[in-house]
Amino acid sequence: MKVSEGDQLVIESERVGQPPRTGTVEEVLSLDPLRVRVRWDNDRESTITPNAGAARIAHSTASGGKSAA
């Protein structure tokens, strides 16, 4: 998963009918395993390691920060 600061991270819900959780990647902390600091839409912040298939990235066209492959 390629991710850069400023990208939108979308975590799919495990419950039917519950919307996905979305936030902005604030910092790429590690590449292997991938760890990112995210500011969620509710203005809270988390450090996460996304699981395969549980997250997707909506790339920002204005990303000027670090990137991960």
Distance bins in CASP14 RR format, pairs under 12 A and 6 or more apart:
PFRMAT RR
TARGET T0000
AUTHOR 0000-0000-0000
RMODE 2
METHOD distances of the structure
MODEL  1
1 7 0 0 0 0 0 1 0 0 0 0 0
1 9 0 0 0 0 1 0 0 0 0 0 0
1 10 0 0 0 0 0 1 0 0 0 0 0
1 25 0 0 0 0 0 1 0 0 0 0 0
1 28 0 0 0 0 0 1 0 0 0 0 0
1 31 0 0 0 0 0 1 0 0 0 0 0
1 32 0 0 0 0 0 1 0 0 0 0 0
1 33 0 0 0 0 0 1 0 0 0 0 0
1 34 1 0 0 1 0 0 0 0 0 0 0
1 35 0 0 0 0 0 1 0 0 0 0 0
1 36 0 0 0 0 1 0 0 0 0 0 0
1 49 0 0 0 0 0 1 0 0 0 0 0
1 50 1 0 0 1 0 0 0 0 0 0 0
1 51 0 0 0 0 0 1 0 0 0 0 0
1 52 0 0 0 0 1 0 0 0 0 0 0
1 53 0 0 0 0 1 0 0 0 0 0 0
1 54 0 0 0 0 0 1 0 0 0 0 0
1 55 1 0 0 1 0 0 0 0 0 0 0
1 56 0 0 0 0 1 0 0 0 0 0 0
1 57 1 0 0 1 0 0 0 0 0 0 0
1 59 0 0 0 0 0 1 0 0 0 0 0
1 67 0 0 0 0 0 1 0 0 0 0 0
1 68 1 0 0 1 0 0 0 0 0 0 0
1 69 0 0 0 0 1 0 0 0 0 0 0
2 25 0 0 0 0 0 1 0 0 0 0 0
2 28 0 0 0 0 0 1 0 0 0 0 0
2 31 0 0 0 0 0 1 0 0 0 0 0
2 34 0 0 0 0 1 0 0 0 0 0 0
2 36 0 0 0 0 0 1 0 0 0 0 0
2 56 0 0 0 0 0 1 0 0 0 0 0
2 57 1 0 0 1 0 0 0 0 0 0 0
2 59 1 0 0 1 0 0 0 0 0 0 0
2 63 0 0 0 0 0 1 0 0 0 0 0
2 66 0 0 0 0 0 1 0 0 0 0 0
2 67 1 0 0 1 0 0 0 0 0 0 0
2 68 1 0 0 1 0 0 0 0 0 0 0
2 69 1 0 1 0 0 0 0 0 0 0 0
3 9 1 0 0 1 0 0 0 0 0 0 0
3 10 0 0 0 0 0 1 0 0 0 0 0
3 23 0 0 0 0 0 1 0 0 0 0 0
3 24 0 0 0 0 0 1 0 0 0 0 0
3 25 1 0 1 0 0 0 0 0 0 0 0
3 26 0 0 0 0 0 1 0 0 0 0 0
3 27 0 0 0 0 0 1 0 0 0 0 0
3 28 1 0 0 1 0 0 0 0 0 0 0
3 29 0 0 0 0 0 1 0 0 0 0 0
3 30 0 0 0 0 0 1 0 0 0 0 0
3 31 0 0 0 0 1 0 0 0 0 0 0
3 34 1 0 0 1 0 0 0 0 0 0 0
3 35 0 0 0 0 0 1 0 0 0 0 0
3 36 1 0 0 1 0 0 0 0 0 0 0
3 37 0 0 0 0 0 1 0 0 0 0 0
3 38 0 0 0 0 0 1 0 0 0 0 0
3 48 0 0 0 0 0 1 0 0 0 0 0
3 49 0 0 0 0 0 1 0 0 0 0 0
3 50 0 0 0 0 1 0 0 0 0 0 0
3 55 0 0 0 0 1 0 0 0 0 0 0
3 56 0 0 0 0 0 1 0 0 0 0 0
3 57 1 0 1 0 0 0 0 0 0 0 0
3 58 0 0 0 0 0 1 0 0 0 0 0
3 59 0 0 0 0 1 0 0 0 0 0 0
3 60 0 0 0 0 0 1 0 0 0 0 0
3 63 0 0 0 0 1 0 0 0 0 0 0
3 65 0 0 0 0 0 1 0 0 0 0 0
3 66 0 0 0 0 1 0 0 0 0 0 0
3 67 1 0 0 1 0 0 0 0 0 0 0
3 68 1 0 1 0 0 0 0 0 0 0 0
3 69 0 0 0 0 1 0 0 0 0 0 0
4 24 0 0 0 0 0 1 0 0 0 0 0
4 25 1 0 0 1 0 0 0 0 0 0 0
4 26 0 0 0 0 0 1 0 0 0 0 0
4 27 0 0 0 0 0 1 0 0 0 0 0
4 28 1 0 0 1 0 0 0 0 0 0 0
4 31 0 0 0 0 0 1 0 0 0 0 0
4 34 0 0 0 0 0 1 0 0 0 0 0
4 36 0 0 0 0 1 0 0 0 0 0 0
4 57 0 0 0 0 1 0 0 0 0 0 0
4 58 0 0 0 0 0 1 0 0 0 0 0
4 59 1 0 0 1 0 0 0 0 0 0 0
4 60 1 0 0 1 0 0 0 0 0 0 0
4 61 0 0 0 0 0 1 0 0 0 0 0
4 62 0 0 0 0 1 0 0 0 0 0 0
4 63 1 1 0 0 0 0 0 0 0 0 0
4 64 1 0 0 1 0 0 0 0 0 0 0
4 65 1 0 1 0 0 0 0 0 0 0 0
4 66 1 0 0 1 0 0 0 0 0 0 0
4 67 1 0 1 0 0 0 0 0 0 0 0
4 68 1 0 0 1 0 0 0 0 0 0 0
4 69 0 0 0 0 0 1 0 0 0 0 0
5 24 0 0 0 0 1 0 0 0 0 0 0
5 25 1 0 1 0 0 0 0 0 0 0 0
5 26 1 0 0 1 0 0 0 0 0 0 0
5 27 1 0 0 1 0 0 0 0 0 0 0
5 28 1 0 0 1 0 0 0 0 0 0 0
5 29 0 0 0 0 0 1 0 0 0 0 0
5 36 0 0 0 0 1 0 0 0 0 0 0
5 37 0 0 0 0 1 0 0 0 0 0 0
5 38 0 0 0 0 0 1 0 0 0 0 0
5 39 0 0 0 0 0 1 0 0 0 0 0
5 57 0 0 0 0 0 1 0 0 0 0 0
5 59 0 0 0 0 0 1 0 0 0 0 0
5 60 0 0 0 0 1 0 0 0 0 0 0
5 62 0 0 0 0 0 1 0 0 0 0 0
5 63 1 0 0 1 0 0 0 0 0 0 0
5 64 1 0 0 1 0 0 0 0 0 0 0
5 65 1 0 1 0 0 0 0 0 0 0 0
5 66 1 0 1 0 0 0 0 0 0 0 0
5 67 1 0 0 1 0 0 0 0 0 0 0
5 68 0 0 0 0 1 0 0 0 0 0 0
6 23 0 0 0 0 1 0 0 0 0 0 0
6 24 1 0 1 0 0 0 0 0 0 0 0
6 25 1 0 1 0 0 0 0 0 0 0 0
6 26 1 0 0 1 0 0 0 0 0 0 0
6 27 0 0 0 0 1 0 0 0 0 0 0
6 28 0 0 0 0 1 0 0 0 0 0 0
6 36 0 0 0 0 0 1 0 0 0 0 0
6 37 0 0 0 0 0 1 0 0 0 0 0
6 38 0 0 0 0 0 1 0 0 0 0 0
6 39 0 0 0 0 1 0 0 0 0 0 0
6 57 0 0 0 0 1 0 0 0 0 0 0
6 58 0 0 0 0 1 0 0 0 0 0 0
6 59 0 0 0 0 1 0 0 0 0 0 0
6 60 1 0 1 0 0 0 0 0 0 0 0
6 61 0 0 0 0 0 1 0 0 0 0 0
6 62 1 0 0 1 0 0 0 0 0 0 0
6 63 1 0 1 0 0 0 0 0 0 0 0
6 64 1 0 0 1 0 0 0 0 0 0 0
6 65 1 0 0 1 0 0 0 0 0 0 0
6 66 0 0 0 0 0 1 0 0 0 0 0
6 67 0 0 0 0 0 1 0 0 0 0 0
7 22 0 0 0 0 0 1 0 0 0 0 0
7 23 0 0 0 0 1 0 0 0 0 0 0
7 24 1 0 0 1 0 0 0 0 0 0 0
7 25 1 0 1 0 0 0 0 0 0 0 0
7 26 0 0 0 0 0 1 0 0 0 0 0
7 27 0 0 0 0 0 1 0 0 0 0 0
7 28 0 0 0 0 1 0 0 0 0 0 0
7 36 0 0 0 0 1 0 0 0 0 0 0
7 38 0 0 0 0 1 0 0 0 0 0 0
7 39 0 0 0 0 0 1 0 0 0 0 0
7 50 0 0 0 0 0 1 0 0 0 0 0
7 55 0 0 0 0 0 1 0 0 0 0 0
7 56 0 0 0 0 0 1 0 0 0 0 0
7 57 1 0 1 0 0 0 0 0 0 0 0
7 58 1 0 0 1 0 0 0 0 0 0 0
7 59 1 0 1 0 0 0 0 0 0 0 0
7 60 1 0 1 0 0 0 0 0 0 0 0
7 61 0 0 0 0 0 1 0 0 0 0 0
7 62 0 0 0 0 0 1 0 0 0 0 0
7 63 1 0 0 1 0 0 0 0 0 0 0
7 64 0 0 0 0 0 1 0 0 0 0 0
7 65 0 0 0 0 1 0 0 0 0 0 0
7 66 0 0 0 0 0 1 0 0 0 0 0
7 67 0 0 0 0 1 0 0 0 0 0 0
7 68 0 0 0 0 1 0 0 0 0 0 0
8 20 0 0 0 0 0 1 0 0 0 0 0
8 21 0 0 0 0 0 1 0 0 0 0 0
8 22 1 0 0 1 0 0 0 0 0 0 0
8 23 1 0 0 1 0 0 0 0 0 0 0
8 24 1 0 0 1 0 0 0 0 0 0 0
8 25 1 0 0 1 0 0 0 0 0 0 0
8 26 0 0 0 0 0 1 0 0 0 0 0
8 36 0 0 0 0 0 1 0 0 0 0 0
8 38 0 0 0 0 1 0 0 0 0 0 0
8 39 0 0 0 0 0 1 0 0 0 0 0
8 40 0 0 0 0 0 1 0 0 0 0 0
8 41 0 0 0 0 1 0 0 0 0 0 0
8 55 0 0 0 0 0 1 0 0 0 0 0
8 56 0 0 0 0 1 0 0 0 0 0 0
8 57 1 0 0 1 0 0 0 0 0 0 0
8 58 1 1 0 0 0 0 0 0 0 0 0
8 59 1 0 0 1 0 0 0 0 0 0 0
8 60 1 0 0 1 0 0 0 0 0 0 0
8 61 0 0 0 0 0 1 0 0 0 0 0
8 62 0 0 0 0 0 1 0 0 0 0 0
8 63 0 0 0 0 0 1 0 0 0 0 0
9 20 0 0 0 0 1 0 0 0 0 0 0
9 21 0 0 0 0 1 0 0 0 0 0 0
9 22 1 0 0 1 0 0 0 0 0 0 0
9 23 1 0 1 0 0 0 0 0 0 0 0
9 24 1 0 0 1 0 0 0 0 0 0 0
9 25 1 0 1 0 0 0 0 0 0 0 0
9 26 0 0 0 0 1 0 0 0 0 0 0
9 27 0 0 0 0 0 1 0 0 0 0 0
9 28 0 0 0 0 0 1 0 0 0 0 0
9 34 0 0 0 0 0 1 0 0 0 0 0
9 36 1 0 0 1 0 0 0 0 0 0 0
9 37 0 0 0 0 0 1 0 0 0 0 0
9 38 1 0 1 0 0 0 0 0 0 0 0
9 39 0 0 0 0 1 0 0 0 0 0 0
9 40 0 0 0 0 1 0 0 0 0 0 0
9 41 0 0 0 0 0 1 0 0 0 0 0
9 46 0 0 0 0 1 0 0 0 0 0 0
9 47 0 0 0 0 0 1 0 0 0 0 0
9 48 0 0 0 0 1 0 0 0 0 0 0
9 49 0 0 0 0 0 1 0 0 0 0 0
9 50 1 0 0 1 0 0 0 0 0 0 0
9 54 0 0 0 0 0 1 0 0 0 0 0
9 55 1 0 1 0 0 0 0 0 0 0 0
9 56 1 0 0 1 0 0 0 0 0 0 0
9 57 1 0 0 1 0 0 0 0 0 0 0
9 58 1 0 0 1 0 0 0 0 0 0 0
9 59 0 0 0 0 0 1 0 0 0 0 0
9 60 0 0 0 0 0 1 0 0 0 0 0
10 19 0 0 0 0 1 0 0 0 0 0 0
10 20 1 0 1 0 0 0 0 0 0 0 0
10 21 1 0 0 1 0 0 0 0 0 0 0
10 22 1 0 1 0 0 0 0 0 0 0 0
10 23 1 0 0 1 0 0 0 0 0 0 0
10 24 0 0 0 0 0 1 0 0 0 0 0
10 25 0 0 0 0 0 1 0 0 0 0 0
10 38 0 0 0 0 0 1 0 0 0 0 0
10 40 0 0 0 0 0 1 0 0 0 0 0
10 41 0 0 0 0 0 1 0 0 0 0 0
10 50 0 0 0 0 1 0 0 0 0 0 0
10 53 0 0 0 0 0 1 0 0 0 0 0
10 54 0 0 0 0 1 0 0 0 0 0 0
10 55 1 0 0 1 0 0 0 0 0 0 0
10 56 1 0 1 0 0 0 0 0 0 0 0
10 57 1 0 0 1 0 0 0 0 0 0 0
10 58 1 0 0 1 0 0 0 0 0 0 0
10 59 0 0 0 0 0 1 0 0 0 0 0
11 18 0 0 0 0 0 1 0 0 0 0 0
11 19 0 0 0 0 0 1 0 0 0 0 0
11 20 1 0 0 1 0 0 0 0 0 0 0
11 21 1 0 1 0 0 0 0 0 0 0 0
11 22 1 0 0 1 0 0 0 0 0 0 0
11 23 0 0 0 0 1 0 0 0 0 0 0
11 36 0 0 0 0 0 1 0 0 0 0 0
11 38 0 0 0 0 1 0 0 0 0 0 0
11 40 0 0 0 0 1 0 0 0 0 0 0
11 41 0 0 0 0 0 1 0 0 0 0 0
11 46 0 0 0 0 1 0 0 0 0 0 0
11 48 0 0 0 0 1 0 0 0 0 0 0
11 49 0 0 0 0 0 1 0 0 0 0 0
11 50 1 0 0 1 0 0 0 0 0 0 0
11 51 0 0 0 0 1 0 0 0 0 0 0
11 53 0 0 0 0 1 0 0 0 0 0 0
11 54 1 0 0 1 0 0 0 0 0 0 0
11 55 1 0 1 0 0 0 0 0 0 0 0
11 56 0 0 0 0 1 0 0 0 0 0 0
11 57 0 0 0 0 0 1 0 0 0 0 0
12 18 0 0 0 0 1 0 0 0 0 0 0
12 19 0 0 0 0 1 0 0 0 0 0 0
12 20 1 0 1 0 0 0 0 0 0 0 0
12 21 0 0 0 0 1 0 0 0 0 0 0
12 22 0 0 0 0 0 1 0 0 0 0 0
12 50 0 0 0 0 0 1 0 0 0 0 0
12 51 0 0 0 0 0 1 0 0 0 0 0
12 52 0 0 0 0 0 1 0 0 0 0 0
12 53 1 0 0 1 0 0 0 0 0 0 0
12 54 1 0 0 1 0 0 0 0 0 0 0
12 55 1 0 0 1 0 0 0 0 0 0 0
12 56 1 0 0 1 0 0 0 0 0 0 0
13 19 1 0 0 1 0 0 0 0 0 0 0
13 20 1 0 1 0 0 0 0 0 0 0 0
13 21 1 0 0 1 0 0 0 0 0 0 0
13 22 0 0 0 0 0 1 0 0 0 0 0
13 54 0 0 0 0 1 0 0 0 0 0 0
13 55 0 0 0 0 0 1 0 0 0 0 0
14 20 0 0 0 0 0 1 0 0 0 0 0
14 21 0 0 0 0 0 1 0 0 0 0 0
14 51 0 0 0 0 0 1 0 0 0 0 0
14 53 0 0 0 0 0 1 0 0 0 0 0
14 54 0 0 0 0 1 0 0 0 0 0 0
15 21 0 0 0 0 0 1 0 0 0 0 0
19 41 0 0 0 0 0 1 0 0 0 0 0
20 40 0 0 0 0 0 1 0 0 0 0 0
20 41 0 0 0 0 0 1 0 0 0 0 0
20 54 0 0 0 0 1 0 0 0 0 0 0
20 55 0 0 0 0 1 0 0 0 0 0 0
20 56 0 0 0 0 1 0 0 0 0 0 0
20 58 0 0 0 0 0 1 0 0 0 0 0
21 38 0 0 0 0 1 0 0 0 0 0 0
21 39 0 0 0 0 0 1 0 0 0 0 0
21 40 1 0 0 1 0 0 0 0 0 0 0
21 41 1 0 0 1 0 0 0 0 0 0 0
21 42 0 0 0 0 1 0 0 0 0 0 0
21 44 0 0 0 0 0 1 0 0 0 0 0
21 46 0 0 0 0 1 0 0 0 0 0 0
21 48 0 0 0 0 0 1 0 0 0 0 0
21 50 0 0 0 0 0 1 0 0 0 0 0
21 54 0 0 0 0 0 1 0 0 0 0 0
21 55 0 0 0 0 1 0 0 0 0 0 0
21 56 0 0 0 0 0 1 0 0 0 0 0
22 38 0 0 0 0 1 0 0 0 0 0 0
22 39 0 0 0 0 0 1 0 0 0 0 0
22 40 1 0 0 1 0 0 0 0 0 0 0
22 41 1 0 1 0 0 0 0 0 0 0 0
22 42 0 0 0 0 1 0 0 0 0 0 0
22 55 0 0 0 0 0 1 0 0 0 0 0
22 56 0 0 0 0 0 1 0 0 0 0 0
22 57 0 0 0 0 0 1 0 0 0 0 0
22 58 0 0 0 0 1 0 0 0 0 0 0
23 36 0 0 0 0 0 1 0 0 0 0 0
23 37 0 0 0 0 0 1 0 0 0 0 0
23 38 1 0 1 0 0 0 0 0 0 0 0
23 39 1 0 0 1 0 0 0 0 0 0 0
23 40 1 0 1 0 0 0 0 0 0 0 0
23 41 1 0 1 0 0 0 0 0 0 0 0
23 42 0 0 0 0 1 0 0 0 0 0 0
23 43 0 0 0 0 1 0 0 0 0 0 0
23 44 0 0 0 0 1 0 0 0 0 0 0
23 45 0 0 0 0 1 0 0 0 0 0 0
23 46 0 0 0 0 1 0 0 0 0 0 0
23 48 0 0 0 0 0 1 0 0 0 0 0
23 55 0 0 0 0 0 1 0 0 0 0 0
23 56 0 0 0 0 0 1 0 0 0 0 0
23 57 0 0 0 0 0 1 0 0 0 0 0
23 58 0 0 0 0 1 0 0 0 0 0 0
23 60 0 0 0 0 0 1 0 0 0 0 0
24 36 0 0 0 0 0 1 0 0 0 0 0
24 37 0 0 0 0 1 0 0 0 0 0 0
24 38 1 0 0 1 0 0 0 0 0 0 0
24 39 1 0 1 0 0 0 0 0 0 0 0
24 40 0 0 0 0 1 0 0 0 0 0 0
24 41 0 0 0 0 1 0 0 0 0 0 0
24 42 0 0 0 0 0 1 0 0 0 0 0
24 43 0 0 0 0 0 1 0 0 0 0 0
24 44 0 0 0 0 0 1 0 0 0 0 0
24 45 0 0 0 0 1 0 0 0 0 0 0
24 46 0 0 0 0 0 1 0 0 0 0 0
24 57 0 0 0 0 0 1 0 0 0 0 0
24 58 0 0 0 0 1 0 0 0 0 0 0
24 59 0 0 0 0 0 1 0 0 0 0 0
24 60 0 0 0 0 1 0 0 0 0 0 0
24 62 0 0 0 0 0 1 0 0 0 0 0
24 63 0 0 0 0 0 1 0 0 0 0 0
25 34 0 0 0 0 0 1 0 0 0 0 0
25 35 0 0 0 0 0 1 0 0 0 0 0
25 36 1 0 1 0 0 0 0 0 0 0 0
25 37 1 0 0 1 0 0 0 0 0 0 0
25 38 1 0 1 0 0 0 0 0 0 0 0
25 39 0 0 0 0 1 0 0 0 0 0 0
25 40 0 0 0 0 0 1 0 0 0 0 0
25 45 0 0 0 0 0 1 0 0 0 0 0
25 46 0 0 0 0 0 1 0 0 0 0 0
25 47 0 0 0 0 0 1 0 0 0 0 0
25 48 0 0 0 0 1 0 0 0 0 0 0
25 50 0 0 0 0 0 1 0 0 0 0 0
25 55 0 0 0 0 0 1 0 0 0 0 0
25 57 1 0 0 1 0 0 0 0 0 0 0
25 58 0 0 0 0 0 1 0 0 0 0 0
25 59 0 0 0 0 1 0 0 0 0 0 0
25 60 0 0 0 0 1 0 0 0 0 0 0
25 63 0 0 0 0 1 0 0 0 0 0 0
25 64 0 0 0 0 0 1 0 0 0 0 0
25 65 0 0 0 0 1 0 0 0 0 0 0
25 66 0 0 0 0 1 0 0 0 0 0 0
25 67 0 0 0 0 1 0 0 0 0 0 0
25 68 0 0 0 0 1 0 0 0 0 0 0
26 35 0 0 0 0 0 1 0 0 0 0 0
26 36 1 0 0 1 0 0 0 0 0 0 0
26 37 1 0 1 0 0 0 0 0 0 0 0
26 38 1 0 0 1 0 0 0 0 0 0 0
26 39 1 0 1 0 0 0 0 0 0 0 0
26 40 0 0 0 0 0 1 0 0 0 0 0
26 43 0 0 0 0 0 1 0 0 0 0 0
26 44 0 0 0 0 0 1 0 0 0 0 0
26 45 1 0 0 1 0 0 0 0 0 0 0
26 46 0 0 0 0 1 0 0 0 0 0 0
26 47 0 0 0 0 1 0 0 0 0 0 0
26 48 0 0 0 0 0 1 0 0 0 0 0
26 63 0 0 0 0 0 1 0 0 0 0 0
26 65 0 0 0 0 0 1 0 0 0 0 0
26 66 0 0 0 0 0 1 0 0 0 0 0
27 35 0 0 0 0 1 0 0 0 0 0 0
27 36 1 0 0 1 0 0 0 0 0 0 0
27 37 1 0 1 0 0 0 0 0 0 0 0
27 38 0 0 0 0 1 0 0 0 0 0 0
27 39 0 0 0 0 1 0 0 0 0 0 0
27 45 0 0 0 0 1 0 0 0 0 0 0
27 46 0 0 0 0 0 1 0 0 0 0 0
27 47 0 0 0 0 1 0 0 0 0 0 0
27 48 0 0 0 0 0 1 0 0 0 0 0
27 65 0 0 0 0 1 0 0 0 0 0 0
27 66 1 0 0 1 0 0 0 0 0 0 0
27 67 0 0 0 0 0 1 0 0 0 0 0
27 68 0 0 0 0 0 1 0 0 0 0 0
28 34 1 0 0 1 0 0 0 0 0 0 0
28 35 1 0 0 1 0 0 0 0 0 0 0
28 36 1 0 1 0 0 0 0 0 0 0 0
28 37 0 0 0 0 1 0 0 0 0 0 0
28 38 0 0 0 0 0 1 0 0 0 0 0
28 47 0 0 0 0 0 1 0 0 0 0 0
28 48 0 0 0 0 0 1 0 0 0 0 0
28 49 0 0 0 0 0 1 0 0 0 0 0
28 50 0 0 0 0 0 1 0 0 0 0 0
28 57 0 0 0 0 0 1 0 0 0 0 0
28 63 0 0 0 0 0 1 0 0 0 0 0
28 64 0 0 0 0 0 1 0 0 0 0 0
28 65 0 0 0 0 1 0 0 0 0 0 0
28 66 1 0 1 0 0 0 0 0 0 0 0
28 67 1 0 0 1 0 0 0 0 0 0 0
28 68 1 0 1 0 0 0 0 0 0 0 0
28 69 0 0 0 0 0 1 0 0 0 0 0
29 35 1 0 1 0 0 0 0 0 0 0 0
29 36 1 0 0 1 0 0 0 0 0 0 0
29 37 1 0 0 1 0 0 0 0 0 0 0
29 38 0 0 0 0 0 1 0 0 0 0 0
29 46 0 0 0 0 0 1 0 0 0 0 0
29 47 1 0 0 1 0 0 0 0 0 0 0
29 48 0 0 0 0 1 0 0 0 0 0 0
29 49 0 0 0 0 1 0 0 0 0 0 0
29 66 0 0 0 0 1 0 0 0 0 0 0
29 68 0 0 0 0 1 0 0 0 0 0 0
30 36 0 0 0 0 1 0 0 0 0 0 0
30 37 0 0 0 0 0 1 0 0 0 0 0
30 47 0 0 0 0 1 0 0 0 0 0 0
30 48 0 0 0 0 0 1 0 0 0 0 0
30 49 0 0 0 0 1 0 0 0 0 0 0
30 50 0 0 0 0 0 1 0 0 0 0 0
30 66 0 0 0 0 0 1 0 0 0 0 0
30 68 0 0 0 0 1 0 0 0 0 0 0
31 49 0 0 0 0 0 1 0 0 0 0 0
31 66 0 0 0 0 1 0 0 0 0 0 0
31 67 0 0 0 0 1 0 0 0 0 0 0
31 68 1 0 1 0 0 0 0 0 0 0 0
31 69 1 0 0 1 0 0 0 0 0 0 0
32 49 0 0 0 0 0 1 0 0 0 0 0
32 68 0 0 0 0 1 0 0 0 0 0 0
32 69 0 0 0 0 1 0 0 0 0 0 0
33 47 0 0 0 0 0 1 0 0 0 0 0
33 48 0 0 0 0 0 1 0 0 0 0 0
33 49 1 0 1 0 0 0 0 0 0 0 0
33 50 0 0 0 0 1 0 0 0 0 0 0
33 51 0 0 0 0 0 1 0 0 0 0 0
33 52 0 0 0 0 0 1 0 0 0 0 0
33 68 0 0 0 0 0 1 0 0 0 0 0
34 47 0 0 0 0 0 1 0 0 0 0 0
34 48 0 0 0 0 1 0 0 0 0 0 0
34 49 1 0 0 1 0 0 0 0 0 0 0
34 50 1 0 0 1 0 0 0 0 0 0 0
34 51 0 0 0 0 0 1 0 0 0 0 0
34 52 0 0 0 0 0 1 0 0 0 0 0
34 54 0 0 0 0 0 1 0 0 0 0 0
34 55 0 0 0 0 1 0 0 0 0 0 0
34 57 0 0 0 0 0 1 0 0 0 0 0
34 67 0 0 0 0 0 1 0 0 0 0 0
34 68 1 0 0 1 0 0 0 0 0 0 0
34 69 0 0 0 0 1 0 0 0 0 0 0
35 46 0 0 0 0 0 1 0 0 0 0 0
35 47 1 0 0 1 0 0 0 0 0 0 0
35 48 1 0 0 1 0 0 0 0 0 0 0
35 49 1 0 1 0 0 0 0 0 0 0 0
35 50 0 0 0 0 1 0 0 0 0 0 0
35 68 0 0 0 0 1 0 0 0 0 0 0
36 45 0 0 0 0 0 1 0 0 0 0 0
36 46 0 0 0 0 1 0 0 0 0 0 0
36 47 1 0 0 1 0 0 0 0 0 0 0
36 48 1 0 0 1 0 0 0 0 0 0 0
36 49 0 0 0 0 1 0 0 0 0 0 0
36 50 1 0 0 1 0 0 0 0 0 0 0
36 55 0 0 0 0 1 0 0 0 0 0 0
36 57 0 0 0 0 1 0 0 0 0 0 0
36 66 0 0 0 0 0 1 0 0 0 0 0
36 67 0 0 0 0 0 1 0 0 0 0 0
36 68 1 0 0 1 0 0 0 0 0 0 0
37 44 0 0 0 0 0 1 0 0 0 0 0
37 45 1 0 0 1 0 0 0 0 0 0 0
37 46 1 0 0 1 0 0 0 0 0 0 0
37 47 1 0 1 0 0 0 0 0 0 0 0
37 48 0 0 0 0 1 0 0 0 0 0 0
37 49 0 0 0 0 0 1 0 0 0 0 0
37 66 0 0 0 0 0 1 0 0 0 0 0
38 44 0 0 0 0 1 0 0 0 0 0 0
38 45 1 0 0 1 0 0 0 0 0 0 0
38 46 1 0 1 0 0 0 0 0 0 0 0
38 47 1 0 0 1 0 0 0 0 0 0 0
38 48 1 0 0 1 0 0 0 0 0 0 0
38 49 0 0 0 0 0 1 0 0 0 0 0
38 50 0 0 0 0 1 0 0 0 0 0 0
38 55 0 0 0 0 1 0 0 0 0 0 0
38 57 0 0 0 0 0 1 0 0 0 0 0
39 45 1 0 1 0 0 0 0 0 0 0 0
39 46 0 0 0 0 1 0 0 0 0 0 0
39 47 0 0 0 0 0 1 0 0 0 0 0
39 48 0 0 0 0 0 1 0 0 0 0 0
40 46 1 0 0 1 0 0 0 0 0 0 0
40 47 0 0 0 0 0 1 0 0 0 0 0
40 48 0 0 0 0 0 1 0 0 0 0 0
48 54 0 0 0 0 1 0 0 0 0 0 0
48 55 0 0 0 0 1 0 0 0 0 0 0
49 55 0 0 0 0 1 0 0 0 0 0 0
49 68 0 0 0 0 0 1 0 0 0 0 0
50 56 0 0 0 0 1 0 0 0 0 0 0
50 57 0 0 0 0 1 0 0 0 0 0 0
50 68 0 0 0 0 0 1 0 0 0 0 0
57 63 0 0 0 0 0 1 0 0 0 0 0
57 67 0 0 0 0 0 1 0 0 0 0 0
57 68 0 0 0 0 1 0 0 0 0 0 0
59 67 0 0 0 0 1 0 0 0 0 0 0
59 68 0 0 0 0 0 1 0 0 0 0 0
60 67 0 0 0 0 0 1 0 0 0 0 0
END
